[in-house]
Structure formats: structure tokens, C-alpha cells
Amino acid sequence: MQEGRLSLMQMTKISSTLYDYQLNKIFIYVSILTSPTTGGATASFGMLGDIIIAQPNAYIVFAGKRVIEQTLNKTVPEGLQAVEYLF
């Protein structure tokens, strides 16, 4: 999925509002991640939960395997981007 400018601007607003919400500590923010969770959703409100619940073996990444390999010039092992490696 390709996010547009408006979507990206909304993500910052949501993240900022969520930060204010968490400062009050009246409620908790539960983030439920399913496969796939990628890109901006991972970088913003997906990982901000007080409690994060994820589907077993879910594919949860900021960048895909190919992008990581091209950026780092290293091979990414199979299964590295499964949720079990995040937490």
C-alpha cells in the first residue's frame, strides 16, 4: 500500500493525540497487530500501545526484506521479520 501525503499527516496527528492520551493514564492503549503490519502503521501508532498483542507468526516490519538487504548490503535470515523476533 502506498500512503499519500494526507495519510502521513494524519498519522502524526494520531500519534500526537495518542501521546497526550497516554499521559493521562486513565485508560490503557491496546494495540492489536495482525499480518501484515508494515510501513507507517508500524512506525507510528502500531508500536505505541501500553499493551501490544500480535498474531502468531505475523509479518510486522517497517521495511521489507528487499529494502533492508539493499540498504545494509546483507542477507536477511528467513523468519527474522516474524513477530516473535520483535518482542
Phi and psi in radians as a Rosetta constraint file:
Dihedral C 1 N 2 CA 2 C 2 CIRCULARHARMONIC -1.924 0.35
Dihedral N 2 CA 2 C 2 N 3 CIRCULARHARMONIC 2.099 0.35
Dihedral C 2 N 3 CA 3 C 3 CIRCULARHARMONIC -1.459 0.35
Dihedral N 3 CA 3 C 3 N 4 CIRCULARHARMONIC 2.469 0.35
Dihedral C 3 N 4 CA 4 C 4 CIRCULARHARMONIC -1.579 0.35
Dihedral N 4 CA 4 C 4 N 5 CIRCULARHARMONIC 3.090 0.35
Dihedral C 4 N 5 CA 5 C 5 CIRCULARHARMONIC -1.061 0.35
Dihedral N 5 CA 5 C 5 N 6 CIRCULARHARMONIC -0.750 0.35
Dihedral C 5 N 6 CA 6 C 6 CIRCULARHARMONIC -1.083 0.35
Dihedral N 6 CA 6 C 6 N 7 CIRCULARHARMONIC -0.740 0.35
Dihedral C 6 N 7 CA 7 C 7 CIRCULARHARMONIC -1.066 0.35
Dihedral N 7 CA 7 C 7 N 8 CIRCULARHARMONIC -0.775 0.35
Dihedral C 7 N 8 CA 8 C 8 CIRCULARHARMONIC -1.132 0.35
Dihedral N 8 CA 8 C 8 N 9 CIRCULARHARMONIC -0.663 0.35
Dihedral C 8 N 9 CA 9 C 9 CIRCULARHARMONIC -1.145 0.35
Dihedral N 9 CA 9 C 9 N 10 CIRCULARHARMONIC -0.666 0.35
Dihedral C 9 N 10 CA 10 C 10 CIRCULARHARMONIC -1.160 0.35
Dihedral N 10 CA 10 C 10 N 11 CIRCULARHARMONIC -0.594 0.35
Dihedral C 10 N 11 CA 11 C 11 CIRCULARHARMONIC -1.085 0.35
Dihedral N 11 CA 11 C 11 N 12 CIRCULARHARMONIC -0.694 0.35
Dihedral C 11 N 12 CA 12 C 12 CIRCULARHARMONIC -1.181 0.35
Dihedral N 12 CA 12 C 12 N 13 CIRCULARHARMONIC -0.667 0.35
Dihedral C 12 N 13 CA 13 C 13 CIRCULARHARMONIC -1.143 0.35
Dihedral N 13 CA 13 C 13 N 14 CIRCULARHARMONIC -0.751 0.35
Dihedral C 13 N 14 CA 14 C 14 CIRCULARHARMONIC -1.129 0.35
Dihedral N 14 CA 14 C 14 N 15 CIRCULARHARMONIC -0.769 0.35
Dihedral C 14 N 15 CA 15 C 15 CIRCULARHARMONIC -1.097 0.35
Dihedral N 15 CA 15 C 15 N 16 CIRCULARHARMONIC -0.706 0.35
Dihedral C 15 N 16 CA 16 C 16 CIRCULARHARMONIC -1.147 0.35
Dihedral N 16 CA 16 C 16 N 17 CIRCULARHARMONIC -0.767 0.35
Dihedral C 16 N 17 CA 17 C 17 CIRCULARHARMONIC -1.128 0.35
Dihedral N 17 CA 17 C 17 N 18 CIRCULARHARMONIC -0.692 0.35
Dihedral C 17 N 18 CA 18 C 18 CIRCULARHARMONIC -1.104 0.35
Dihedral N 18 CA 18 C 18 N 19 CIRCULARHARMONIC -0.691 0.35
Dihedral C 18 N 19 CA 19 C 19 CIRCULARHARMONIC -1.048 0.35
Dihedral N 19 CA 19 C 19 N 20 CIRCULARHARMONIC -0.817 0.35
Dihedral C 19 N 20 CA 20 C 20 CIRCULARHARMONIC -1.068 0.35
Dihedral N 20 CA 20 C 20 N 21 CIRCULARHARMONIC -0.723 0.35
Dihedral C 20 N 21 CA 21 C 21 CIRCULARHARMONIC -1.053 0.35
Dihedral N 21 CA 21 C 21 N 22 CIRCULARHARMONIC -0.751 0.35
Dihedral C 21 N 22 CA 22 C 22 CIRCULARHARMONIC -1.250 0.35
Dihedral N 22 CA 22 C 22 N 23 CIRCULARHARMONIC -0.429 0.35
Dihedral C 22 N 23 CA 23 C 23 CIRCULARHARMONIC -1.132 0.35
Dihedral N 23 CA 23 C 23 N 24 CIRCULARHARMONIC -0.563 0.35
Dihedral C 23 N 24 CA 24 C 24 CIRCULARHARMONIC -1.257 0.35
Dihedral N 24 CA 24 C 24 N 25 CIRCULARHARMONIC -0.459 0.35
Dihedral C 24 N 25 CA 25 C 25 CIRCULARHARMONIC 0.929 0.35
Dihedral N 25 CA 25 C 25 N 26 CIRCULARHARMONIC 0.489 0.35
Dihedral C 25 N 26 CA 26 C 26 CIRCULARHARMONIC -1.393 0.35
Dihedral N 26 CA 26 C 26 N 27 CIRCULARHARMONIC -0.713 0.35
Dihedral C 26 N 27 CA 27 C 27 CIRCULARHARMONIC -2.172 0.35
Dihedral N 27 CA 27 C 27 N 28 CIRCULARHARMONIC 2.941 0.35
Dihedral C 27 N 28 CA 28 C 28 CIRCULARHARMONIC -1.894 0.35
Dihedral N 28 CA 28 C 28 N 29 CIRCULARHARMONIC 2.697 0.35
Dihedral C 28 N 29 CA 29 C 29 CIRCULARHARMONIC -1.835 0.35
Dihedral N 29 CA 29 C 29 N 30 CIRCULARHARMONIC 2.039 0.35
Dihedral C 29 N 30 CA 30 C 30 CIRCULARHARMONIC -1.805 0.35
Dihedral N 30 CA 30 C 30 N 31 CIRCULARHARMONIC 2.175 0.35
Dihedral C 30 N 31 CA 31 C 31 CIRCULARHARMONIC -1.864 0.35
Dihedral N 31 CA 31 C 31 N 32 CIRCULARHARMONIC 2.174 0.35
Dihedral C 31 N 32 CA 32 C 32 CIRCULARHARMONIC -1.958 0.35
Dihedral N 32 CA 32 C 32 N 33 CIRCULARHARMONIC 2.046 0.35
Dihedral C 32 N 33 CA 33 C 33 CIRCULARHARMONIC -1.874 0.35
Dihedral N 33 CA 33 C 33 N 34 CIRCULARHARMONIC 2.274 0.35
Dihedral C 33 N 34 CA 34 C 34 CIRCULARHARMONIC -2.070 0.35
Dihedral N 34 CA 34 C 34 N 35 CIRCULARHARMONIC 2.978 0.35
Dihedral C 34 N 35 CA 35 C 35 CIRCULARHARMONIC -1.604 0.35
Dihedral N 35 CA 35 C 35 N 36 CIRCULARHARMONIC 2.267 0.35
Dihedral C 35 N 36 CA 36 C 36 CIRCULARHARMONIC -1.626 0.35
Dihedral N 36 CA 36 C 36 N 37 CIRCULARHARMONIC 2.562 0.35
Dihedral C 36 N 37 CA 37 C 37 CIRCULARHARMONIC -2.139 0.35
Dihedral N 37 CA 37 C 37 N 38 CIRCULARHARMONIC 1.978 0.35
Dihedral C 37 N 38 CA 38 C 38 CIRCULARHARMONIC -2.400 0.35
Dihedral N 38 CA 38 C 38 N 39 CIRCULARHARMONIC 2.932 0.35
Dihedral C 38 N 39 CA 39 C 39 CIRCULARHARMONIC 1.068 0.35
Dihedral N 39 CA 39 C 39 N 40 CIRCULARHARMONIC -2.342 0.35
Dihedral C 39 N 40 CA 40 C 40 CIRCULARHARMONIC -1.075 0.35
Dihedral N 40 CA 40 C 40 N 41 CIRCULARHARMONIC -0.596 0.35
Dihedral C 40 N 41 CA 41 C 41 CIRCULARHARMONIC -1.102 0.35
Dihedral N 41 CA 41 C 41 N 42 CIRCULARHARMONIC -0.623 0.35
Dihedral C 41 N 42 CA 42 C 42 CIRCULARHARMONIC -1.231 0.35
Dihedral N 42 CA 42 C 42 N 43 CIRCULARHARMONIC -0.741 0.35
Dihedral C 42 N 43 CA 43 C 43 CIRCULARHARMONIC -1.271 0.35
Dihedral N 43 CA 43 C 43 N 44 CIRCULARHARMONIC -0.418 0.35
Dihedral C 43 N 44 CA 44 C 44 CIRCULARHARMONIC -1.893 0.35
Dihedral N 44 CA 44 C 44 N 45 CIRCULARHARMONIC -1.920 0.35
Dihedral C 44 N 45 CA 45 C 45 CIRCULARHARMONIC -1.263 0.35
Dihedral N 45 CA 45 C 45 N 46 CIRCULARHARMONIC -0.259 0.35
Dihedral C 45 N 46 CA 46 C 46 CIRCULARHARMONIC -1.104 0.35
Dihedral N 46 CA 46 C 46 N 47 CIRCULARHARMONIC -0.646 0.35
Dihedral C 46 N 47 CA 47 C 47 CIRCULARHARMONIC -1.787 0.35
Dihedral N 47 CA 47 C 47 N 48 CIRCULARHARMONIC 0.148 0.35
Dihedral C 47 N 48 CA 48 C 48 CIRCULARHARMONIC -1.632 0.35
Dihedral N 48 CA 48 C 48 N 49 CIRCULARHARMONIC -0.005 0.35
Dihedral C 48 N 49 CA 49 C 49 CIRCULARHARMONIC -1.134 0.35
Dihedral N 49 CA 49 C 49 N 50 CIRCULARHARMONIC 2.558 0.35
Dihedral C 49 N 50 CA 50 C 50 CIRCULARHARMONIC -1.157 0.35
Dihedral N 50 CA 50 C 50 N 51 CIRCULARHARMONIC -0.632 0.35
Dihedral C 50 N 51 CA 51 C 51 CIRCULARHARMONIC -2.202 0.35
Dihedral N 51 CA 51 C 51 N 52 CIRCULARHARMONIC 2.250 0.35
Dihedral C 51 N 52 CA 52 C 52 CIRCULARHARMONIC -2.051 0.35
Dihedral N 52 CA 52 C 52 N 53 CIRCULARHARMONIC 2.116 0.35
Dihedral C 52 N 53 CA 53 C 53 CIRCULARHARMONIC -1.965 0.35
Dihedral N 53 CA 53 C 53 N 54 CIRCULARHARMONIC 2.310 0.35
Dihedral C 53 N 54 CA 54 C 54 CIRCULARHARMONIC -2.271 0.35
Dihedral N 54 CA 54 C 54 N 55 CIRCULARHARMONIC 2.557 0.35
Dihedral C 54 N 55 CA 55 C 55 CIRCULARHARMONIC -1.134 0.35
Dihedral N 55 CA 55 C 55 N 56 CIRCULARHARMONIC 2.386 0.35
Dihedral C 55 N 56 CA 56 C 56 CIRCULARHARMONIC -0.995 0.35
Dihedral N 56 CA 56 C 56 N 57 CIRCULARHARMONIC 2.421 0.35
Dihedral C 56 N 57 CA 57 C 57 CIRCULARHARMONIC 1.041 0.35
Dihedral N 57 CA 57 C 57 N 58 CIRCULARHARMONIC 0.396 0.35
Dihedral C 57 N 58 CA 58 C 58 CIRCULARHARMONIC -1.199 0.35
Dihedral N 58 CA 58 C 58 N 59 CIRCULARHARMONIC 2.572 0.35
Dihedral C 58 N 59 CA 59 C 59 CIRCULARHARMONIC -1.586 0.35
Dihedral N 59 CA 59 C 59 N 60 CIRCULARHARMONIC 1.783 0.35
Dihedral C 59 N 60 CA 60 C 60 CIRCULARHARMONIC -2.216 0.35
Dihedral N 60 CA 60 C 60 N 61 CIRCULARHARMONIC 1.901 0.35
Dihedral C 60 N 61 CA 61 C 61 CIRCULARHARMONIC -2.533 0.35
Dihedral N 61 CA 61 C 61 N 62 CIRCULARHARMONIC 2.795 0.35
Dihedral C 61 N 62 CA 62 C 62 CIRCULARHARMONIC -1.540 0.35
Dihedral N 62 CA 62 C 62 N 63 CIRCULARHARMONIC -0.796 0.35
Dihedral C 62 N 63 CA 63 C 63 CIRCULARHARMONIC -2.178 0.35
Dihedral N 63 CA 63 C 63 N 64 CIRCULARHARMONIC 2.629 0.35
Dihedral C 63 N 64 CA 64 C 64 CIRCULARHARMONIC -1.273 0.35
Dihedral N 64 CA 64 C 64 N 65 CIRCULARHARMONIC 2.936 0.35
Dihedral C 64 N 65 CA 65 C 65 CIRCULARHARMONIC -1.001 0.35
Dihedral N 65 CA 65 C 65 N 66 CIRCULARHARMONIC -0.813 0.35
Dihedral C 65 N 66 CA 66 C 66 CIRCULARHARMONIC -1.078 0.35
Dihedral N 66 CA 66 C 66 N 67 CIRCULARHARMONIC -0.734 0.35
Dihedral C 66 N 67 CA 67 C 67 CIRCULARHARMONIC -1.109 0.35
Dihedral N 67 CA 67 C 67 N 68 CIRCULARHARMONIC -0.759 0.35
Dihedral C 67 N 68 CA 68 C 68 CIRCULARHARMONIC -1.104 0.35
Dihedral N 68 CA 68 C 68 N 69 CIRCULARHARMONIC -0.799 0.35
Dihedral C 68 N 69 CA 69 C 69 CIRCULARHARMONIC -1.101 0.35
Dihedral N 69 CA 69 C 69 N 70 CIRCULARHARMONIC -0.699 0.35
Dihedral C 69 N 70 CA 70 C 70 CIRCULARHARMONIC -1.249 0.35
Dihedral N 70 CA 70 C 70 N 71 CIRCULARHARMONIC -0.592 0.35
Dihedral C 70 N 71 CA 71 C 71 CIRCULARHARMONIC -1.282 0.35
Dihedral N 71 CA 71 C 71 N 72 CIRCULARHARMONIC -0.799 0.35
Dihedral C 71 N 72 CA 72 C 72 CIRCULARHARMONIC -1.580 0.35
Dihedral N 72 CA 72 C 72 N 73 CIRCULARHARMONIC -0.222 0.35
Dihedral C 72 N 73 CA 73 C 73 CIRCULARHARMONIC 1.012 0.35
Dihedral N 73 CA 73 C 73 N 74 CIRCULARHARMONIC 0.675 0.35
Dihedral C 73 N 74 CA 74 C 74 CIRCULARHARMONIC -2.388 0.35
Dihedral N 74 CA 74 C 74 N 75 CIRCULARHARMONIC 2.746 0.35
Dihedral C 74 N 75 CA 75 C 75 CIRCULARHARMONIC -1.483 0.35
Dihedral N 75 CA 75 C 75 N 76 CIRCULARHARMONIC 2.323 0.35
Dihedral C 75 N 76 CA 76 C 76 CIRCULARHARMONIC -1.573 0.35
Dihedral N 76 CA 76 C 76 N 77 CIRCULARHARMONIC 2.156 0.35
Dihedral C 76 N 77 CA 77 C 77 CIRCULARHARMONIC -1.094 0.35
Dihedral N 77 CA 77 C 77 N 78 CIRCULARHARMONIC 2.599 0.35
Dihedral C 77 N 78 CA 78 C 78 CIRCULARHARMONIC -1.047 0.35
Dihedral N 78 CA 78 C 78 N 79 CIRCULARHARMONIC 2.433 0.35
Dihedral C 78 N 79 CA 79 C 79 CIRCULARHARMONIC 1.430 0.35
Dihedral N 79 CA 79 C 79 N 80 CIRCULARHARMONIC -0.072 0.35
Dihedral C 79 N 80 CA 80 C 80 CIRCULARHARMONIC -1.126 0.35
Dihedral N 80 CA 80 C 80 N 81 CIRCULARHARMONIC -0.506 0.35
Dihedral C 80 N 81 CA 81 C 81 CIRCULARHARMONIC -1.655 0.35
Dihedral N 81 CA 81 C 81 N 82 CIRCULARHARMONIC 0.340 0.35
Dihedral C 81 N 82 CA 82 C 82 CIRCULARHARMONIC -1.463 0.35
Dihedral N 82 CA 82 C 82 N 83 CIRCULARHARMONIC 2.682 0.35
Dihedral C 82 N 83 CA 83 C 83 CIRCULARHARMONIC -1.017 0.35
Dihedral N 83 CA 83 C 83 N 84 CIRCULARHARMONIC -0.506 0.35
Dihedral C 83 N 84 CA 84 C 84 CIRCULARHARMONIC -1.087 0.35
Dihedral N 84 CA 84 C 84 N 85 CIRCULARHARMONIC -0.384 0.35
Dihedral C 84 N 85 CA 85 C 85 CIRCULARHARMONIC -1.504 0.35
Dihedral N 85 CA 85 C 85 N 86 CIRCULARHARMONIC -0.240 0.35
Dihedral C 85 N 86 CA 86 C 86 CIRCULARHARMONIC -1.430 0.35
Dihedral N 86 CA 86 C 86 N 87 CIRCULARHARMONIC -0.664 0.35
